[in-house]
Amino acid sequence: MLNAYRIELRRSPLLTAFPVMIAVDLLVLFGRSRYWVGVWPEASVAAQVTTLFLGPVLAGVSAWQAGRASRAGMPESLLAAPRPGWRIEAARLSATLTLGFLAYAVGGLTAAAVSFADAGPGFLWPSYLLLGASTLTVFASVGHLAGRWWPSAAFTPVVCSLGCFISMLALPFKFNVLAGPPDTHLRPLPVAVRLLWALALAVLAVTAPPFRRSAERQMPRWGTPARIRGVAVVSAATSFLALAAVPASGELREERPSSAIAPLCDRADHNAPRVCVWPEHRKYLPELTRMAQRLNQPVQPWMKAPDEFHEFGLRRTKWGDRGFDITEGHVRTAAIAMADQVFTESFGLCQPPRKDRQSWQAMENIRFWLEYRSMGQDPAVADKGLHLEGVGISAAQQEATKADRMPSAEQRNWLTQERSKIDLSWCKPDERY
């Protein structure tokens, strides 16, 4: 068995395609985005996403490799071979998976290497890597089984590659995740069910009896022992049951309990508000503390910041979560939530009547001004890469942009004017938190 595996490994067409697979892996890893660098869960997801593109290559090569013996006119030789046919197929699929997993490992180790300096304690999250491994195994197994049954040198590999890729994207349940915020993690049960399905497919791919064409129907059946046919039946039943259990196992991700970790907190100076983030987001903490410091600088006596800012997920309550979020590495989304907290701390919860357009517009103007102030950048730079949509937002952005570019004295006068437009009778202290 080991000798057959070595032979298949040396003869695998993946050896030729291996540099291409590594290039695809690294291209997807760094070409899709780079905000994951320095964040362990995001780096783990980035490494896992590459399997959606490595998988089709693996499926096509696996189909070509599995159909090679039949295309060479060797069915009789396989039946007469001293070792069972399923062992030969197992060695062939194992060689394909070995090279596929090696390419996958190159991407994962690269993601770990570039993240190590900024990510702090920890490493890649195994659950995401196992999810990617199950995807690769499914691609390779389906390709191997299709190649054995329809040993075309071109048609079957192409159909397997495209079909598997489209199927993975079109399924109502997912076999991959595209983002890994630290406030969520993968649930063990859905990952285990996907791994079970992948392993059942792999066993089926090597034990399923081949289709017997007209030229092969006179050959003896002793080449596939009854116990192996039984294993094939059990693996087929298991794969169908596992696939049916995938949607029943629930969502892939769930909220990560904040009690499981110690938040990472810091402040820019002893007077500035404290900022707390998930430990995995430590690289953003210096910039976030400076944002909190800017929001705490007095502009008007009635403008005040809260004592603490917390990242989303660290302080969940029955009323929701008012924490700031970091979306795709963009702290501008954190500025939105932090500005809203400053506004609420200064004014309370304001709910003017819908027809009171003046109050609503003034509130939006002040919120945007606070966002720009927290960023400490020109508004055009602060908004770069962020798409904001909503009623009245464009006008508020324009007004806040003009105000942010005014001298300090004029900004204070502008704030006083905007506050005078808000009917404070519709504002009440926020007692929910």
N, C-alpha and C positions, 0 to 999 in steps of 0.2 A: 504493500500500500504506500509506504514512504517513498520507495523507488519510483512508483508510478506518479506520485505527486511531484517529485523532483523533475521527472521527464516532462510532465505537463507544464510545469513552471518554466522550464527552459524553452519549450515550444510555443508558449502562449503568445498570441499576437499582441497582448497587452504590453509585452516587453518593448515592442516597437512604439506602441502608443503611450507608454508610460510618461515620457517627457511632455507629451501633449496633455495628458491628464493632469500632471502637476501644474502646467501652465494654465489650464482651465481653472484648477483649484485656486491658484494665487490670483488670477484675474478676477474671479468672482469675489474672492475674499477682500481684495483691496479696491476693486472697481465699483462695487455696489455702494459702499460707504466706508468711512474710516472713523466714525465717531465711537465705534466699539473699542478702539485701542485704549487700554488702560482700565477697562471695566470687565471683570471676569465673566459675569453672566452674558453680557453683550458679545464678548469675544467668543464665548462658547456657542452662542447662536450663530455668529458669523461663520464659524467653522462648520456648523451643522448645515447651514443653508447651501454650502457648496455641493452637498450630496444630490441636490435637485438637478445639478448640471453634470456631475460626475456619473450619476446613476444612468442616464441615457447612454453614455459612452460604454459603461459597464454592461448594460443590457444588450447592446448591439454586438460587442465583442464576445460576450457569453453565448449569444445565439450562434454566431459564426463558429466559435470553438466547439460547441456541442454538436453541430451538424457536420463537422469535418469528416468523421468516419463514414457516415452514410454517403456523403458526396464522393468519397474515394472508393465506394463500392466495397466496403469492408464489413458488412453485417455478419457474414459467415465467419470471418476471422474473429470477430468479437465474441460470437457464441462459442467458438472453439478455444477461446483463450483460457489459460490455466487459472486465472482469477475471475471471480464473478463480475458481470457487467456493471452492477451498481457500484462496485469499488472503483472501476475505471471512471465512471461518471462522477463519483464523489471526489476523486483526485482532480479531475478536470475542473469541477466547480470550485474546489478549494483553492486551486491555483489562481483562478480568476478572482476570487474574493480576496486572496492574499495581496495581489497587486492592487486591487481596488482600495483595500484598507490601507495599504502603504501610501497611496496617493492622498487618501483622506487624512492620514496621520501627519503627512508633511504640512498640510494646511493647518491642522490643529496645533502642531508644534510651532509653526510660524506665528500663528495668532497669539500663542502663549509667550513667545519670545519678545514680540514687539509690545506686549502689554505689561510685561513683568516689571518694568521700571516704575510705571505710574499706578499700577493696580493695587499695590500693597499686599498684605497677607492674603493667602488663598491660592486658588488655581482654577483651571477650567472646570465647569460644573459637569459631572459625569452623566447626569440625566439627559442633557442636550446632546452629548456625544453618542450616547446609546440610541437616542432617537434617530440621529443621522445614520448610525450603523444599521439600524433596522431598515431604513430607506434603501441603503446600498444593497443589503441582502435581498430585499424584495425585487429590486431591479435585476440583479444578477440571476436570481432563481427563475424569474419569469422568462428572461432571455434564454437561459439554459434549457428550460422545458420546451419553449417554442422552437429552439434550434434542433432539439432531438426529434420533435414531431414533424416539423416542416424544414428540412435541412437545405434551405436555399442560401446561396452564398451572398446574395444581395438583398432580396426582397424581405426575408425574415429579420435580419439585423436592423434594417431601416424601419420596418413596421414596429418592431419591439422598442426601438429607441424613441420614436415619436409617440407611439401609443402609450408607453409607460409614463412619459413626461406629461402628456395631456391628461391622462387618467389621474395622476397625482394632483394636478391642479384643479380638476373638475369634480373630484369626489366631494360629497357634502361634509365629510369629516376629514381632518387634516392629519398629515404625517410629517408636518414640519411647522416650525414657528419662525417668524421673520424678525422678531424683536425680543429682547430679554431684559426688561426693566427689573431692577432689584426688588421691587415690591411684589413680584409674582415669581412662582417657580412651578416646575412641572409636577403633576400628580403621579405617584408611582404606578397606580393601577393602569391608566391609559398607556403609559410607556411599556409596561409589562405585556399588555395585550398585543400591542404592535410588534414587540419582539417575538412573542409566541407565534404570531401570524407569519413573520419573516422566517423563523426557524422551521415551521411546518411546511412552508413553500419550498425551502431549501431541501428538506428531506424528500418531498414529493418530486422535486426536479430530478433527483438522482435515482429514485426507486420506481417511478412510474414506467410501466412497460411502453416501448415505442410502438407507434402505429406500424402495422404490418402491410406493406404494399404488396401488389400482386406477385412480384418476384420473390418475396420473402415468405409467403404464406405456407410454403412447403417445408420451411425450416422447422426444426423441433422447438418445442416450448420449454425444454428443460433449462434453457439459459436464464430464465427468471424463476427462481424457486418460489414455492407457495408462501413461505414466510416473508419474502421480500414483497410479493404482491400484497400480502396482508399489511405490511408496513406502509405501502403506498396508499392503500385504502384508508388506514388510520390517519396518515398525514393529510390526505385530501379532506377527510371529515374534520380534522382539527383545524385546517386552514379555513374552511368554510365557517366553522363555529367561531374561530377567532375573529374573522372578518365581520361576522354578524355582531360580535361582542364589542367591536371598536366603538360604534356610536353609543352602545349601552353603558360603556365604561365612563362616559361623561367627557367634560372638557379637558383638554390637555393641561391647561394652566389653572392655578388657583391663587388666591391672595396669600402672600407670605406673612406669617405672624410676626409682628414687630417684637414680640416678647422673646423670640428666638435669638435676637442679636442685641448688641449694645450700640446705639446710634453714635455716630461720630459728630461731635459738636465743637464749635469754635466761634470766636467773635473777633472782629478786626481790632477793637480796643475795649477798654473796660466800660465805656459808655454805650457802645454799639449793641444792638440786639444780637442774641445768640442764634446761630444757625445750626440745625441738626440735619444730617443726611444719612442715608444708608451707607454702611462701611464701604460697599463696592463703588460708591460715587465720590470717594475721597478726592479725586482729582478736580472736582468742581468746587470743593469747599472754599478755597482761597478767593475765587471770583465771587461766590455767593456771599461771603462775609463782607466783601467790599460793597456789594450791592446793598446789603442791609445797612451798612455804615452810611452810605449816601442817603438812603431813605430816612435815616434818623437825624440828619443834619437839619436844624430848625430853619424853616423858611417863613412860616407864620406860627404864632403861638398856638393856634387851634389845630395845627397839623402835627400828628404824633404817630410814631410807629409802635407796634407791639413789642413786648420784651423778647419774644422768641419767634423764629420762623422754622417750620418743620417740613421736611420733604413728604410728598404724598405717600401714604401708607404707614407712617410712623405713629400717627395719632388718629386712628379711625374711631368714629363715634356713631351712635345710632342716628344722628342727623346728617352724617356724611363725613367728608374729609376736606378740610380747607387748606391742606398742604400744597406746596408748590410742586410742579412737575418739571422734569428735564426731558424733553422730547427730541430724540435723535441727536443728542449731544448739544442741543440749542438751549442756552440758559435764558433766552428771551421769553420762553414759556414760563420759566420760574419768575421772571420779572412781572408777568401778568398777574400771577397769583399773589405775589408779595405786594404789588401795588394795590390790589383789591383789599388785602388785609389792612394796609395803611389807611385806605379810604374808609373802611368799616370802623377802624379804631378811631378815626377822626370825626366821622359823621354818624356812624351807626348804620343800621339796615334801612335804606331809603327805598320806598315804593310809592313814588308819585303816581297820580292817575295817568293813564296812557295818553290822554289828550294834553297833558302838561309837557309839551315838547321842549320847552326851555330848560326845565329842570333835568330832564333826561340827557339833553345835549351837554349841559354843563357838567353833569356827572361823568359822562364819557370823556369829555375834554380833560378833566382833572385826572382821571384814571390813566389816560395815555401819557399825560405829563409826568405822572409818577413813574410809569414804566420807563420812559426815556431817562428820567433822573437816576433811577436805579442802575441803568446800564452804563451811565457815564460816557456815552458815545453820541455822536451826531445821530439824530433819528434815522437818517437814510442808511447808516451803517448798522444801527440796532435792528432795523426791520429786514435787513438783507437775509434772504432764505426763508423767511417766515411769511405764510399766507394768512391774512386776517380778513375775515368776511363777516358781515352783519349789517343791520340797518343803522345808518348814521355813523358807521365806523370810519369811513373815508373822510368825512367832514371833521370828525374828532381828531383823526391823525393829523390832518392838515393844520388844524388850530393848535394842537399840542406841539407840533413841530415848530411852528412860528414862535410859540411861547418859550420853548426850550432854547431857542437861539437868541432870545432877548438877554440883555444885561440883568443881573440879579435883582436890582431895584424894580425894573419893569416886570420881571416875573412875579414878584410879590404883589404888585398892583394888579396884575392879570389874575392871580389866584383870588384876590379879594373880590374882584368883579365877578368871577365865575361862581364863587360861593354865594354871592348876593342873588344869583339867579336860581338857586336851589331853595325850594320851599321846605325848610327844615322841620315843619310840622309833620311831614311824611316820613321822618327819620326817627328810628327808635334804637336804643342800645341792643347790640347782639348778645343775647344771654344763652345762646345754644352751646357755647364752648367754654 
